[in-house]
Amino acid sequence: MFKKVAVNNRGAVARRIIRALASLKVKSVVFCSEADKFMPYVREADEYRIIGPAPPQDSYLNHGRVLAAVKECRADALHPGYGFLAEDTCLAGKLTEMGVKFIGPKPELLTVFGDKVAAQNEMAKRGLPINMATGILTGSPEEKISQVKKLGFPVLIKPAGGGGGIGMIPVFSEDKLASALETAESQALRGFGRGQLYAERLIADPRHVEFQIVGDGQGGAFHLFERDCSIQRRRQKVIEEAGAPNISQAELAVLAGKATEVMASLGYDHVGTVETLYSPETGFCFLEVNPRLQVEHAVTEEITGADLVTLQLQLASGATVSQLPPPPEKPAGHAVEARIYAEDSQRFLPSPGMLKVFRPPKGPGIRVETGYERKSMVTPYYDPMVAQVIAKGRSREAALNLLDEALAAFDIDGIKTNITFLRRMLAYPPFRSGDVQTSLTEKLLKEPDYKALFEK
C-alpha cells in the first residue's frame, strides 16, 4: 500500500478519499485552490498544498501546477476523484513517467474510453448491445448533415471526447440539425478541448442504468450490481438508486455478467462503471464507460458493504481480485441518493453564497457526503453540488420514505437549494411506482401543481 497519496479534487469526494486513506493509515495531502483553502476537508487531510487561484484551469485542471505539487510533497500516488482530471490520459501518462501511480485505469484504457465512438466500437466487437450511431462526423457541414440523416430522426448529437451532458443536443427534424451541430461543436470545444461529434438514434424516454465493475487487469473481475440514474436535470443525474426498479432480475443479471466479462477481456484494472440506456422496446444499449469513481457510488456501497475507494487504492497498489473481499451474492436492501445543489428548484440556476446555516440530517439509515459546513462559501467557480444524502431501507418504499424525511430535516440557509424539487420528485406518482425515465424531470416541471409553487 502507498505511504502518501495526493488528492487533486475538492468537496465531498476529497473528504471521502481522505477518510478512506485514514482508515488504511495512508497519509493524505489534498491539493486546493485559494478559494477552497478554508474548507473543512482541507483541515482533515494530513497535509495540503495550495496549487493556484480559484478558476479550475488555474488550479485543479492545471497539469503543471498539479505535477509540481506532487513532486514537492513526494506523493506515491495521486487520486483524481471524479470530474476535473479523473479521466485525463495525458496527466496519467506524465505521472507514470515520474514514477507516481495515477489511481485509475492504465492510460491506454483511458484513451479508449475517452473517445465515445471508439468505446462503442470496442464494446460492440466484444458483444455488448449498442444503439445505432454514426462514426465521428467528418467533412463539411453539409457532409456531416448527410451522415446524421442516414440514422433517421430523432437523433442525439454528442461530443466524442466527453460526457456529463455537455454538447449533447436532441434533434427531432432536419431543419434544426445544422444549428444543433454548430452549437454542440462549440460546447464540446469549450468543455473538452476538442469539437469532434457523433450522432446516435434518440431512444424515446429511456432509463439510465449502470453497472459497477471491479477489475484487476489480469483477467479477474466482478460486478457489484446495478444503479438506476434516470432522474436527471439537463442530463445531469440528481437522484440515483440501487437497484433498478421494474426491470427483471434475469435481464439485469445477464447484462451485469456480460459487462463484467467484456471489461475483464479488456484487461480493465480499476473500479469503473458500464453505463447503458434501457427501454422495454430496445432492451439495454451500451452508452459509455466511466473509468473512475462516480458521485453515486455510495448507494452501491450501502447495498453491498463494499468500500469502493478502498478497492481503488488496493487495486492501484497491485491487489488482484482474489485478494479483495468477495462480492455479495445478492444486494442487501435498497438505497437511494439525492444530490443537493445550490440552485433554485424552478430554473436550476446556481445560487452561490455563504452557508449561514448548514445542519445535515442524522439517524439510522442516513448517510451524508459533503465537503461543506456552516460559514463555508459556495463559490461560482465550481459545480454547485453541496451534499449527497443517501438513505437505505429494507425496501424501495422504505428507502424513499426515509430519504424524504431526511431532506425535510436538512436545515440550510444562505443559499437556494433544489430540495423542493427533490421532495416533489420523491412523491411524484410515476417515480414512486418505479416508472422512472430520463424525461421524468421535464414532465414533473410541467405539472400545474409544481408550477403553482413558484407563482407569485
C-alpha positions in Angstrom: 0.0 0.0 0.0 1.1 3.6 -0.6 2.7 5.7 2.0 1.3 9.1 0.9 -1.5 9.9 -1.7 -2.2 13.3 -3.2 -5.9 14.2 -3.7 -6.5 16.6 -6.6 -10.1 17.3 -6.0 -12.5 19.2 -3.7 -15.7 19.0 -1.7 -17.4 15.7 -0.8 -15.2 13.5 -2.9 -11.9 14.9 -1.4 -13.3 14.3 2.1 -14.4 10.8 1.0 -10.9 9.9 -0.2 -9.2 11.4 2.8 -11.4 9.2 5.0 -10.5 6.1 3.1 -6.8 6.9 3.3 -7.0 7.4 7.0 -8.7 4.0 7.5 -5.8 2.4 5.7 -3.2 4.5 7.7 -2.0 6.2 4.5 -1.0 9.9 4.7 -3.1 12.3 2.6 -2.1 15.5 1.0 -5.0 17.5 -0.5 -4.5 20.0 -3.3 -6.7 23.0 -3.1 -7.3 26.4 -4.8 -7.1 29.7 -3.0 -10.9 29.6 -2.9 -11.0 26.3 -1.1 -8.2 26.7 1.4 -10.5 27.2 4.4 -12.8 24.3 3.5 -13.2 21.7 6.3 -11.8 18.7 4.4 -8.5 20.7 3.9 -8.1 20.7 7.6 -8.8 16.9 7.8 -6.0 16.0 5.5 -2.5 15.3 6.9 -1.1 18.0 4.6 -2.4 20.4 2.0 -0.9 22.4 -0.9 -2.5 25.5 -2.5 -2.0 25.0 -6.2 -3.4 28.1 -7.7 -6.3 30.7 -7.8 -9.9 29.8 -7.8 -10.6 29.2 -11.6 -10.2 25.5 -12.2 -8.0 26.0 -15.3 -5.5 27.8 -13.0 -5.6 25.2 -10.2 -7.3 21.7 -10.3 -7.0 21.4 -14.1 -3.5 22.9 -14.5 -1.1 20.0 -15.3 2.0 22.0 -14.5 0.8 23.0 -11.0 -0.6 19.6 -10.2 2.6 17.8 -11.2 4.8 20.3 -9.3 2.7 19.8 -6.2 3.0 16.0 -6.5 6.8 16.3 -6.8 7.0 18.8 -3.9 5.0 16.7 -1.4 6.7 13.4 -2.6 3.4 11.5 -3.0 3.5 7.9 -4.2 0.2 8.2 -6.0 -2.5 10.7 -7.0 -6.2 10.2 -6.7 -8.2 12.4 -9.0 -11.7 11.8 -7.6 -14.4 12.4 -10.1 -14.6 15.2 -12.6 -11.6 17.5 -13.2 -8.7 15.3 -14.3 -10.2 11.9 -13.4 -10.1 10.7 -17.0 -7.1 12.7 -18.2 -4.9 10.3 -20.2 -2.1 13.0 -20.5 -1.9 13.5 -16.8 -1.9 9.8 -16.1 1.0 9.3 -18.6 3.0 12.2 -17.1 2.6 10.8 -13.6 3.7 7.3 -14.8 6.8 8.9 -16.2 7.5 10.4 -12.8 7.1 7.0 -11.1 3.9 8.2 -9.4 0.7 6.0 -9.6 -2.4 7.5 -11.2 -5.3 5.9 -9.3 -7.3 5.0 -12.3 -7.1 2.6 -15.2 -3.9 2.3 -17.3 -3.6 5.2 -19.8 -4.3 3.1 -22.9 -7.7 2.2 -21.5 -8.4 5.9 -20.6 -7.6 6.6 -24.3 -10.2 4.0 -25.5 -12.9 5.1 -23.0 -12.2 8.8 -23.5 -13.4 8.5 -27.1 -17.0 7.6 -27.0 -17.1 6.3 -30.6 -14.0 4.2 -30.1 -15.5 2.8 -26.9 -18.8 1.9 -28.6 -16.9 0.2 -31.4 -14.8 -1.8 -29.0 -17.8 -2.9 -26.9 -19.8 -3.9 -30.0 -16.9 -6.1 -31.1 -17.0 -7.8 -27.8 -20.7 -8.5 -27.8 -22.3 -5.7 -25.8 -25.5 -4.3 -27.4 -25.2 -0.8 -28.7 -27.5 1.8 -30.1 -27.5 2.8 -33.8 -24.9 5.5 -34.3 -22.7 7.3 -36.8 -18.9 7.3 -36.5 -17.2 10.6 -35.8 -18.7 13.2 -38.1 -16.3 14.4 -40.8 -16.1 16.8 -43.7 -18.0 19.9 -44.5 -21.2 20.9 -42.5 -23.3 19.6 -45.4 -21.4 16.2 -45.3 -21.9 16.0 -41.6 -25.6 16.6 -42.0 -25.8 13.9 -44.6 -24.1 11.4 -42.3 -26.6 12.1 -39.5 -29.6 12.0 -41.8 -28.9 8.3 -42.6 -29.8 7.4 -39.0 -33.3 8.9 -39.3 -34.9 11.3 -36.8 -34.9 11.8 -33.8 -31.2 11.8 -33.1 -28.9 12.9 -30.3 -25.8 14.9 -31.2 -22.9 14.0 -28.8 -19.3 15.0 -28.3 -16.8 12.2 -28.9 -14.4 13.4 -26.2 -16.5 13.9 -23.0 -19.8 13.4 -21.2 -21.8 15.0 -18.4 -24.4 16.4 -20.7 -22.1 19.0 -22.3 -22.7 19.3 -26.0 -25.5 16.8 -26.1 -28.4 18.1 -28.2 -31.5 16.2 -29.2 -32.7 16.9 -32.8 -36.2 16.0 -33.9 -36.2 17.3 -37.5 -33.7 18.1 -40.3 -34.3 21.9 -40.2 -32.8 22.0 -36.7 -29.8 19.9 -37.5 -27.3 22.5 -38.8 -27.7 24.8 -35.8 -27.5 21.9 -33.4 -24.2 20.6 -34.9 -22.7 24.1 -34.7 -23.8 24.6 -31.0 -22.7 21.1 -30.0 -19.2 21.6 -31.6 -18.8 25.0 -29.8 -19.8 23.4 -26.4 -17.5 20.4 -27.0 -14.6 22.7 -27.8 -15.1 24.7 -24.6 -15.8 21.7 -22.4 -13.3 19.1 -23.6 -10.8 20.9 -25.9 -12.0 19.0 -29.0 -15.0 19.6 -31.2 -15.5 16.1 -32.7 -19.1 14.9 -32.7 -21.1 11.8 -33.5 -24.8 11.1 -33.5 -27.0 8.2 -32.3 -30.6 7.4 -32.6 -32.6 9.1 -29.8 -34.3 6.4 -27.7 -37.7 7.7 -26.5 -38.0 8.0 -22.8 -35.1 5.7 -21.9 -33.8 4.8 -18.5 -30.2 5.3 -17.5 -28.9 2.0 -15.9 -25.3 1.5 -15.0 -23.3 -1.5 -13.7 -20.5 -1.2 -11.2 -17.4 -3.3 -12.3 -14.2 -4.1 -10.4 -11.2 -5.5 -12.4 -7.6 -6.2 -11.6 -6.1 -6.0 -15.1 -5.2 -9.7 -15.0 -8.5 -11.2 -16.1 -10.1 -11.0 -12.7 -13.3 -9.0 -12.4 -16.7 -9.0 -10.7 -19.7 -6.7 -10.5 -21.5 -5.0 -7.6 -24.9 -5.0 -9.2 -26.6 -2.0 -10.9 -27.8 1.5 -10.2 -30.6 3.4 -11.8 -29.7 7.1 -12.5 -32.6 8.1 -14.7 -33.7 11.2 -12.7 -31.7 14.0 -14.3 -31.8 17.7 -14.9 -30.1 19.0 -18.1 -28.7 15.4 -18.5 -27.0 15.6 -15.1 -28.0 13.0 -12.5 -29.9 14.2 -9.4 -31.4 11.1 -7.9 -29.8 7.6 -8.1 -30.8 4.3 -6.6 -29.6 0.7 -6.2 -31.0 -1.5 -7.5 -33.1 -0.6 -10.6 -36.8 -0.8 -10.1 -39.2 -2.6 -12.5 -36.6 -4.4 -14.6 -36.5 -8.2 -14.3 -33.7 -9.6 -12.2 -32.9 -12.0 -15.1 -32.3 -9.2 -17.6 -30.2 -7.3 -15.1 -28.1 -10.4 -14.3 -27.4 -11.1 -17.9 -26.2 -7.6 -18.7 -24.1 -7.4 -15.5 -22.5 -10.7 -16.3 -21.8 -9.7 -19.9 -20.4 -6.3 -18.9 -18.1 -8.0 -16.4 -16.9 -10.4 -19.0 -16.1 -7.7 -21.5 -14.3 -5.5 -19.0 -12.2 -8.5 -17.9 -11.3 -9.2 -21.6 -10.1 -5.6 -22.0 -7.8 -6.0 -19.0 -9.7 -3.4 -17.0 -7.7 -2.7 -13.9 -9.8 -0.3 -11.7 -13.2 0.4 -10.3 -15.5 1.6 -13.2 -19.0 1.8 -14.4 -20.5 0.4 -17.6 -23.4 2.8 -18.5 -26.4 1.8 -20.6 -29.7 3.2 -21.8 -32.7 0.9 -21.3 -36.2 0.7 -22.6 -38.6 -2.2 -22.9 -38.5 -1.9 -26.7 -34.8 -1.8 -27.2 -33.5 -3.6 -24.1 -30.1 -2.5 -22.9 -27.9 -0.3 -25.2 -24.3 0.4 -24.2 -23.7 4.2 -23.6 -20.2 4.6 -22.2 -17.7 3.5 -19.6 -16.9 5.8 -16.7 -13.4 4.7 -15.6 -13.5 6.4 -12.3 -15.4 6.8 -9.0 -18.9 8.0 -9.5 -20.8 10.6 -7.4 -23.5 7.9 -6.8 -21.0 5.2 -5.6 -22.5 5.5 -2.1 -25.7 3.7 -3.0 -23.7 0.7 -4.2 -21.7 0.7 -1.0 -24.8 0.7 1.1 -26.4 -2.4 -0.5 -23.1 -4.4 -0.8 -21.0 -3.4 2.2 -18.1 -2.6 -0.2 -15.8 0.4 0.1 -15.2 1.5 -3.4 -12.5 4.0 -2.6 -10.5 1.4 -0.6 -11.0 -1.0 -3.6 -9.5 1.6 -5.9 -6.5 2.0 -3.6 -5.9 -1.7 -3.3 -6.1 -2.3 -7.0 -3.8 0.6 -7.7 -1.3 -0.9 -5.3 -1.3 -4.2 -7.1 -4.0 -6.3 -5.5 -5.8 -8.9 -7.5 -9.5 -9.8 -7.4 -8.6 -13.0 -5.4 -7.1 -10.8 -2.7 -10.1 -8.5 -2.4 -13.2 -9.1 -0.2 -15.6 -11.3 -2.3 -18.7 -9.6 -3.7 -22.0 -10.5 -2.0 -24.3 -12.9 -3.8 -27.2 -10.5 -3.6 -27.8 -6.9 -2.6 -29.0 -6.1 1.0 -32.0 -3.8 0.9 -32.4 -0.7 -1.3 -30.5 2.6 -1.3 -31.3 5.9 -2.9 -29.3 9.2 -3.1 -30.4 12.8 -3.7 -27.9 15.4 -4.8 -28.4 18.7 -3.1 -27.4 21.6 -5.3 -27.0 25.3 -4.6 -29.6 26.2 -7.1 -33.3 27.1 -7.3 -36.0 24.4 -7.8 -37.6 26.1 -10.8 -35.0 27.0 -13.3 -32.0 25.3 -11.7 -29.8 28.4 -11.8 -26.8 28.4 -9.5 -27.1 30.2 -6.1 -23.7 30.9 -4.7 -23.3 32.4 -1.2 -22.3 31.7 2.4 -23.9 28.8 4.3 -25.3 30.7 7.2 -27.0 27.5 8.5 -25.9 24.0 7.5 -27.2 21.2 9.6 -27.4 17.9 7.7 -29.8 15.2 8.8 -28.7 12.3 11.0 -30.1 9.0 12.1 -30.2 5.3 11.3 -30.1 4.5 7.6 -29.0 8.0 6.7 -25.6 8.9 5.2 -24.5 12.4 4.1 -21.5 13.1 2.0 -20.5 16.8 1.9 -17.4 19.0 1.8 -19.1 21.9 3.4 -20.0 23.2 6.9 -21.6 26.3 8.4 -20.0 29.5 7.2 -18.5 27.8 4.1 -18.7 29.7 0.9 -20.4 28.1 -2.1 -18.4 29.9 -4.8 -19.4 30.4 -8.5 -16.2 28.7 -9.7 -17.2 25.0 -9.3 -20.1 22.6 -9.6 -22.9 23.8 -7.3 -23.4 20.4 -5.6 -23.1 20.9 -1.8 -24.1 17.4 -0.5 -25.4 14.0 -1.3 -28.0 12.5 1.1 -28.2 8.7 1.0 -31.0 6.6 2.6 -31.0 2.8 3.0 -34.1 0.7 3.7 -35.2 -2.9 3.6 -37.4 -2.0 0.6 -37.5 0.7 -2.0 -40.5 2.3 -0.4 -38.8 2.4 3.0 -35.7 4.0 1.5 -37.7 6.6 -0.3 -39.7 7.5 2.8 -36.5 7.8 4.8 -34.9 10.0 2.2 -37.8 12.3 2.1 -37.7 12.7 5.9 -34.0 13.4 5.8 -34.4 16.1 3.1 -37.2 17.7 5.1 -34.9 17.8 8.1 -31.9 19.2 6.2 -31.5 22.8 7.6 -29.8 25.1 5.1 -29.8 28.9 4.9 -27.9 31.4 2.9 -28.4 29.8 -0.5 -31.2 28.5 -2.5 -31.4 24.7 -2.9 -33.1 22.1 -5.1 -34.6 20.4 -2.1 -38.2 21.4 -3.0 -37.7 19.7 -6.4 -36.1 16.6 -4.9 -39.0 16.1 -2.4 -41.6 16.6 -5.1 -39.9 14.1 -7.3 -39.8 11.5 -4.5 -43.6 12.0 -4.1 -44.4 12.1 -7.9 -46.6 9.0 -8.7 -44.6 7.8 -11.8 -41.4 7.9 -9.8 -42.9 6.4 -6.7 -44.2 3.4 -8.8 -40.8 2.8 -10.3 -41.8 4.1 -13.7 -38.5 6.1 -14.0 -37.3 7.7 -17.2 -34.7 10.4 -18.1 -37.6 12.6 -19.2 -39.4 12.5 -15.8 -37.9 15.8 -14.6 -39.4 17.7 -17.6 -42.8 16.0 -17.0 -42.8 17.0 -13.3 -41.9 20.6 -14.1 -44.9 20.9 -16.4 -47.3 19.7 -13.7 -49.7 22.5 -12.7 -49.3 21.9 -9.0 -45.5 22.1 -9.4 -45.7 25.4 -11.4 -48.0 26.8 -8.8 -45.2 26.6 -6.2 -43.4 29.4 -7.9 -46.3 31.7 -8.8 -46.5 35.0 -7.0 
